[in-house]
Amino acid sequence: MIHAAHASRFHWGEIGKPVNLGRGEWQISRVYSILNKPESALYHAKRYLEICKENSIGGFDLAYAYEAMARAYAVAGKKGEADKYVQLAKKAGEQIKEKENRDLLQSDLKTIPGYKKE
């Protein structure tokens, strides 16, 4: 799983746009979160967030960059930071135009360890 995520990101790095690179970082972060490797998950979540900010990428991608940060911090046991990024993801998610994508974000946020429904 780790190798596949890194390979995907590598290939997008060759032919993709910044949004593709960011999504590749998200994918790697998610894999590391699933495997309970918070340091690596956080590194790649931060890269996604940096790519979004450096390239003025908002909406869906910014919301998912925050989701990745929240998940990585949750896996690391840093509840306060995880909660902060869940709230940022929700706020960014309000800017997602497509209802299906807003719903997907909400569904994914609910799978973050320690997530509290409000």
Secondary structure, DSSP 4 states (H G I P E B T S, - for coil): -HHHHHHHHHHHHHH--HHHHHHHHHHHHHHHHHTT-HHHHHHHHHHHHHHHHHTT--HHHHHHHHHHHHHHHHHTT-HHHHHHHHHHHHHHHTT---HHHHHHHHHHHTTSTT----
